[in-house]
Amino acid sequence: MLDQTNRPCIVQSDLTVLLETEHPSSQEAKELLFHVAELLKSPANIHTYRITTLSLWNAASAGMTSEAVIQELMRFAKWDVPAKVQQQIKLWMGRYGNLKLELQGEELQLCAMNETIIDEFIEERSIQSYIDARLDVKTVLLKGHTRGLMKQELTRLGYPVLDAIGFHEGKSLPFEFNRGRGPSRPFALRPYQEQAVQAFKGEDGGGYGGSGVVVLPCGAGKTVVGMAVMEQFQCETLILTTNVTSVRQWKAEIMSKTSLTEDDIGEYSGSCKVVKPVTIATYQILTHRKQKADPFVHMQLFQERDWGLIVYDEVHLLPAPVFRATAEIQATRRLGLTATLVREDGCEKDVFSLIGPKRYELPWKELEQQGWIATVNCCEIRVPLFAPNLELYWRADAKSKFRIAGENPAKMDVIRSLLDQHEGKPTLIIGQYLDQLAAIAAELQAPIMTGTTPQAKRQELYDGFKRGEIPLLVVSKIANFAVDLPDAAVAIQVSGSYGSRQEEAQRLGRILRPKAGDNTAYFYTVVSRDTKEQDFALKRQLFLVEQGYRYDIRNISNVTKEAAAT
């Protein structure tokens, strides 16, 4: 037992937790906070976390109790955990599972475990529109087709709902993995992938499983988890993903690892609209409409076939219209796949209520230690901003300041130095601003890929990079999404979207696939020193620091003014 005054955490009454990162027990404390809190700040010696309703509900959905959370916090706290914090933990975790959706015959009922909880929210106007009648002190009868909307609204109000109704089976689609048969290579799930599938199914594979989110880093095989869930349920499946490249990656993976053939798989995108037993569509086509007031004509895809499973790839990017459609299909099993549950729009609770709770997550560093993903050295390189850009910076508004710092020409010297340092390693240069990227590509005589690059050209560049014919590729923010470049070993980030933690995680994910030899990759962020870009870089790094990564800080002063002016 640790001496109380020599423990790594201070738990404060506002639900924040301060962690001494150099304390011998800090790693153990981090493992607890990983499950029950969110990282807010990460300066070198003290990290600040916040315990939130959503972090506690996800902990409860994973089987943790309020008593266990409080006991563990006490084990690491220098001083007693404030009574207010203990009360809040008991309140929020106590609400998980206290409201349950059930079917009685054909009637949809919301049932409470105690007599007072329904009284707490029934007077809310947003809730009353979904209630048909109050049957008794613990039960209300809901109007038809309000299953998802009621869950979404109650979660917003602070009352998570346990959906115990279960799911319809969907149309049968028998298939199997290629396990040592046929022309494809033998295939087997990794242990953590099997665990993720079982966690999604739930203990009985029924009402308490079948919906929720699996969180794994890029390169850890989330697509394989999706296919394994499909195999478990043997039903027709709709897969939603971010872009056409990802659609074709899914299709190739399914065809190479399962007995399903091209005749079983349809693509539904801007260039091709074919619906088959397994249909892979983009979010863009679902949310396409000619004018803002027009309906989303492609949303009918949710009803095109008797889907037994819907897979939401990169669920952290789910557009609002797809949330609304998802609220209406709660009888269909729903699997969310993501590297990070962070949403920059703050809609994590909508993912929780409409897709389901976090069913499985494995810290990135744990996967790294097991050799399933590459070891990544992260480094932030700070370079000076010289005149005339410095004068422009100080005269500009906040938005322009960020862009001027992002496009700092002095970064070019650093890029060249890094390329020399990692000569021979497949490298990506990733940025936000197209003019900046075009200038870098021209300077280095490297190919560039942006959102306007035709799909055929993108595939040509992907293939050339994989074969080693293209050692360096300059890419825009399309690299934030599914990009199949498994051999990339170095990523140089030259500009980004303000403080987007989500983007930082996705970009680092481009280099996480296991590497031959020492299995090491390198992630560099080049920022302008003492500018807004440097401030936002600290926010961008939060999610990865929470996962156990450390950023080395390197200050560069010997950039030539001549290079900085070019």
C-alpha positions, 0 to 999 in steps of 0.5 A: 500500500502506498504512503498516502502523501506519496501517491501520484494523483490529486482528485479535485472537487471539480472532477479533475484529476492531477497526475504526477507523470514522474511518480513511480506509480504513475503508469498504474494510475494512468491505466485507471484514468484511461478507463474513467477519465479524459485527458485535458492537458499534458505538460511535462510533469503534471497531466490533468484529467477530467472525470465525465459522465460519458467516461463513467458510462463507458466504464460502467458498460465495461463492467466497472462499478462506482465502488471499484472506481472510487476505491481505485481513485483512493488507492492513488490519491494523495488526499481523500477523494472529495465527498462531492466527487464520490457522490457524482461517480455514484450518481452517474454510474448508478444511472447506467442500467437504471433505465431499460427499453423492453418490448411487451408484446408489440409495445415499446416500454421504458422501465426504471429500476427505482420509483423516482428516476422517471419523475426526474425527467418526465416533465421535460418537453423534449421527452413528452413528445415520445411518451404515449402513456405512463403505466405506473411509477416505474414504467412508461409506454413509448410511441412507435418508432421512437426507440432511437430518438428516446435514447438519444434525448435521454442520454443528452439529459444525463440518463443513459438507456440500456437497450434490452430489446435485441435485434432482428436477424436480417437476411441470411448470408452464409460465408466463412473465413479462408482458413487454410483453404483455396488460393488465399493465404490461411488466415486467423484472428489475432487474440485482441481481435477475437476479444473485440468480437466477443465483447461486441456480441455480449455475453449472450449475443442477444439484447446486451450485445450487438451494438457498440463501438470497438476502438483500435488504432490504425493498422491494428486490423479494425477491418478484420474485426468488422469482417469477423463480426459479419461472420459471427452473425452470417447476415447481409451487411451494409458497411459505411466508410469515408471515401471510395479508396476505403470502399475498395480496400474493404472490398479487397479485404473481404474477397481475400480473406473470406469465401464471399466473391465479387458477385456478393459485394456491391459498391455504392458511391458517387461513381457506382451504385450497386446494392448487393448482400454486402454493400459498401457505401460512402458517407458522402453519397448518403449525405449528398443532395443538390440543394440544402433544402432537398431530401437526402435521396440516398438515405433509402439505402438503409432500407434497400435490403434486410440488413442484419448488420450495419458497420460504421467505419471511422465512426468518429466522422459520422455526419449528423444526417447519418445519426438521424437515419441511425435513430430510425434503425435501432432494430438492426445491429450496429458496429462502430469502428474507430481509432479515437472516440474523440469528436471535434463537434462534441457529439460523442454522446450521440455515438454512445446512444445511437451506435452503442457504448464502447465495447472494446478498447486496447491502449495503443502502447499495449499493442505496440509492446506486443508487436502488433503495431510499430513503435513510433518516435514522436517529435515536435520540431519548433522553427523560428518565423522570420521577417517578412512573415513575422511582421505579417503574423503580428498584424494578422487576425487570429485565423490568419495568424494560424495559417501564416505560422502553418505555411512558414517557409522556414519549415523547408530546411527542416523537411530536407534535413529529416529526409536526409536523416531517414533516407531510404525510408518510405515517407509521407509529408502531410499538410493542410494548405494546398499551396504549401503542399504544392510548393513542397512537392515542386521543391522536392520533385515529389508526387502530390495527392489531394482531394481533387486527385482522380481516383485512378491517379490515387490508386496509381500513387498508392501502388507505386508507393507500396512497390517502393517506386515512389519513396516520398509522397506529399498528401493533403488532409485526405491522409486523415482518412483511410489511406492504404499505405502500409509501408510508410515509416516516416510522417512529417506533418507540416500543417494541420487543422487547429487543435484537432486531436482526432486528426493527430491520431489519424495521421500518426495512424498512417505509419503504425503498420508493423515494419520489417527489422526494428519495427520502428516508425517516426512521426514529426510535427513541424511548427512555428515557435512562439505562435498560435500553431505551437499552442494548438500543437499541445491540444492536438497531441492530447489523445496520443499522450493519453495513449502513452506516447511522448513527444520530444521537443526540438528547437531549431534555430539554425534555419537560414534566413535565405531558406526561410524567405523562399 
